[in-house]
């Protein structure tokens, strides 16, 4: 990396990861986050020594500003939160871990799981999962890609058959807030032999309520973005998506930007506005 400074845009794990990696490499880092990013997450990013700039109401506005900063600094390198082959390759190693643990639990002769469910924002994680599935031989696994109604860029692209852009992102699940998924995830989806089912009508309340129920069951706090996929397990009207499955792996990710106080507050606010 021939740069002295890293510029990235994310109010979630990707921004935190970029700040951490920059510190390890001895590079300056500027992370641009949307204005609605929780102070808890902003402080976590700053702990790695990164500069945090709050700009815009949604991720796309923060990302546009990050690119503007890039034009002003020839020594800087932009790092996408989801749209790069190295990121996809990193995410693909999740499948290596899953297959190893699957064999350890069920034996080497056991068939693959019937399905894998994950949330999808810009598509980086899902792109990596597709690549990893091919690598470990889980070619027929059915993927469930969950997103809130206000961030359903993957569902829109799936429906139209091309990389489509949302006119507006409107969701409490801010780390899913990419108006358009990366081309890579659509390419790998078409190459994957198994079926893909978008779950693109999750309400903000359903996502947050699923987080609350998951915390009650497992004492683990995750963000509303992750609640989108958890809603397929906890929300009565979403459970039909999983009908017919005997085995399922659910990717539970994204919790560093949330704490119990904020989760309870969000749940109460959305409950009142239903």
C-alpha positions in Angstrom: 0.0 0.0 0.0 1.8 3.1 -1.3 0.0 5.6 0.9 0.5 7.6 4.0 -3.2 7.9 4.8 -6.3 5.7 4.5 -9.7 7.2 3.8 -12.8 5.1 4.3 -16.5 5.5 4.9 -18.5 3.5 7.3 -20.2 3.9 10.6 -20.0 0.2 11.3 -17.5 -2.6 11.5 -15.8 -1.8 8.2 -14.9 1.7 9.4 -13.7 0.3 12.7 -11.6 -2.4 10.9 -10.1 0.2 8.5 -9.0 2.3 11.6 -7.5 -0.7 13.3 -5.7 -1.9 10.2 -4.3 1.6 9.6 -3.0 1.7 13.2 -1.3 -1.7 12.8 0.3 -0.5 9.5 1.4 2.8 11.0 -0.8 4.8 8.6 -3.0 7.8 9.4 -6.7 7.2 8.9 -9.8 9.3 8.3 -13.1 7.6 8.6 -16.2 9.4 7.3 -19.4 8.3 9.0 -23.1 9.3 8.6 -24.4 11.9 11.1 -26.7 9.3 12.7 -23.7 7.0 13.7 -24.0 6.3 17.4 -21.4 8.0 19.6 -20.5 4.6 21.0 -19.2 3.6 17.6 -17.5 6.9 16.9 -15.5 6.5 20.1 -14.5 2.9 19.2 -13.1 4.1 15.8 -11.2 7.0 17.5 -9.6 4.6 20.0 -7.5 3.3 17.1 -6.2 6.8 16.5 -8.3 7.6 13.5 -9.8 10.9 12.6 -13.6 10.7 12.4 -15.6 13.1 10.3 -19.4 13.0 10.5 -21.1 13.9 7.2 -24.4 13.3 5.6 -27.6 11.6 6.6 -26.8 8.2 5.0 -23.7 6.2 4.0 -23.7 7.3 0.4 -23.4 11.0 1.4 -20.5 10.1 3.8 -18.9 8.1 1.0 -19.2 10.9 -1.5 -17.4 13.2 1.0 -14.7 10.6 1.5 -14.0 10.7 -2.2 -13.9 14.4 -2.1 -11.2 14.2 0.6 -9.3 11.8 -1.5 -9.1 14.2 -4.4 -7.5 16.8 -2.0 -4.7 14.4 -0.7 -2.4 12.7 -3.2 -0.9 10.6 -0.4 -4.2 9.0 0.6 -5.7 5.7 -0.5 -9.4 5.0 -0.5 -10.6 1.8 1.2 -14.1 0.6 0.3 -16.2 -0.9 3.1 -17.4 -3.7 0.8 -16.4 -3.3 -2.9 -13.0 -5.0 -3.3 -11.8 -8.5 -4.2 -9.5 -8.6 -1.1 -12.5 -7.9 1.1 -14.5 -10.7 -0.6 -11.6 -13.1 -0.2 -11.4 -12.3 3.5 -15.1 -12.9 4.0 -14.9 -16.2 2.0 -12.8 -17.7 4.8 -16.0 -17.8 6.9 -17.0 -20.7 4.8 -13.8 -22.6 5.6 -14.5 -22.1 9.3 -18.2 -23.2 8.9 -17.3 -26.3 7.0 -14.7 -27.3 9.5 -17.1 -26.9 12.4 -19.9 -28.6 10.4 -17.7 -31.7 9.9 -16.6 -31.6 13.5 -20.2 -31.6 14.7 -21.9 -33.8 12.2 -19.2 -35.9 10.6 -17.4 -35.8 7.3 -20.2 -37.7 5.5 -22.9 -35.3 6.5 -24.4 -33.3 3.7 -24.0 -29.5 3.6 -26.6 -27.3 5.3 -29.8 -26.7 3.4 -29.4 -23.0 3.7 -27.3 -20.1 4.8 -28.9 -16.8 5.9 -27.2 -13.5 6.1 -27.9 -9.8 6.1 -26.8 -7.8 3.0 -25.9 -4.1 2.7 -23.3 -3.3 0.0 -22.9 -7.0 -0.7 -19.3 -7.6 0.4 -20.1 -10.2 3.0 -22.5 -12.1 0.7 -20.0 -11.9 -2.2 -17.4 -13.6 0.0 -19.9 -16.2 1.1 -20.6 -17.1 -2.5 -16.9 -17.4 -3.2 -16.3 -19.5 -0.1 -19.2 -21.8 -0.9 -17.6 -22.6 -4.2 -14.2 -23.1 -2.6 -15.5 -25.6 0.0 -17.8 -27.5 -2.4 -21.1 -26.2 -0.9 -22.3 -25.4 -4.4 -26.0 -26.2 -3.9 -26.6 -24.4 -0.6 -29.5 -22.0 -0.7 -28.7 -18.4 0.4 -31.1 -16.1 2.1 -30.2 -12.4 1.8 -32.0 -10.2 4.3 -32.3 -6.4 4.3 -34.7 -3.8 5.7 -37.4 -2.3 3.3 -35.6 1.0 3.4 -32.2 -0.4 2.3 -33.3 -3.2 -0.1 -30.8 -2.5 -2.9 -30.0 -6.2 -3.3 -33.6 -7.2 -3.6 -34.1 -4.4 -6.2 -31.1 -5.6 -8.2 -32.3 -9.3 -7.9 -35.7 -8.3 -9.2 -34.5 -6.3 -12.1 -31.6 -8.5 -13.1 -29.0 -5.9 -13.0 -27.1 -3.5 -10.6 -30.0 -1.2 -9.7 -29.8 1.9 -7.5 -32.3 2.8 -4.8 -33.7 6.3 -5.1 -33.6 6.7 -1.3 -32.2 4.9 1.7 -34.5 5.1 4.7 -33.7 2.8 7.6 -32.6 2.6 11.2 -30.2 -0.1 10.0 -27.6 2.4 8.9 -24.8 -0.1 8.1 -27.0 -1.6 5.4 -27.5 1.8 3.8 -25.8 1.3 0.5 -28.1 2.5 -2.3 -26.5 0.0 -4.7 -24.8 -3.3 -4.1 -21.4 -4.1 -5.7 -21.2 -5.8 -9.1 -19.2 -8.6 -7.5 -22.1 -10.0 -5.4 -24.4 -10.2 -8.5 -21.7 -11.9 -10.5 -21.1 -14.5 -7.8 -24.8 -15.0 -7.3 -25.3 -15.9 -10.9 -22.3 -18.3 -10.8 -23.6 -20.0 -7.6 -25.5 -23.2 -8.5 -27.9 -23.0 -5.5 -30.9 -20.7 -5.2 -30.8 -17.3 -3.7 -33.9 -15.8 -1.9 -33.9 -12.1 -1.0 -35.8 -11.2 2.2 -36.2 -7.5 1.4 -39.4 -6.5 3.3 -38.1 -6.5 6.9 -39.4 -3.4 8.8 -37.1 -1.5 11.1 -39.2 -2.6 14.0 -39.0 -6.2 13.0 -35.2 -5.9 12.8 -34.8 -4.2 16.2 -37.3 -6.5 17.8 -35.4 -9.6 16.6 -32.2 -8.1 18.1 -34.0 -7.8 21.5 -35.3 -11.4 21.3 -31.9 -12.7 20.3 -30.3 -10.9 23.3 -32.9 -12.4 25.6 -32.1 -15.9 24.2 -28.3 -15.7 23.9 -27.2 -12.6 25.9 -25.5 -11.2 22.8 -26.2 -7.7 21.5 -26.2 -7.0 17.8 -27.1 -4.1 15.6 -30.4 -3.6 13.7 -28.6 -4.5 10.5 -28.0 -8.0 11.8 -31.6 -8.0 13.1 -32.7 -8.1 9.4 -31.6 -11.7 9.1 -32.6 -12.6 12.7 -36.2 -11.6 11.8 -36.4 -14.7 9.6 -36.1 -16.7 12.9 -38.2 -14.4 15.3 -40.8 -12.6 13.2 -43.9 -14.7 12.6 -44.6 -13.3 9.1 -40.9 -13.8 8.0 -40.6 -17.4 9.2 -42.2 -18.7 6.0 -39.0 -17.9 4.2 -37.3 -20.9 5.9 -40.1 -23.4 5.3 -38.9 -26.8 4.2 -35.3 -26.4 5.6 -34.0 -29.0 8.0 -30.6 -27.4 8.6 -29.7 -23.7 8.5 -26.7 -21.6 9.3 -27.4 -18.0 10.2 -24.6 -15.4 10.0 -24.9 -13.2 13.1 -22.6 -10.2 12.6 -22.4 -6.6 13.5 -22.6 -5.7 17.1 -19.7 -3.3 17.9 -21.8 -0.3 17.3 -24.6 -1.2 19.6 -25.1 -1.5 23.4 -28.0 -2.5 25.7 -29.1 1.1 26.4 -29.3 2.1 22.8 -31.0 -1.1 21.7 -33.7 -0.7 24.4 -34.2 2.9 23.4 -34.6 2.1 19.7 -37.0 -0.7 20.5 -39.2 1.6 22.6 -39.1 4.4 20.0 -40.1 2.1 17.2 -42.7 0.3 19.3 -44.4 3.7 19.9 -44.4 4.7 16.3 -45.8 1.4 14.9 
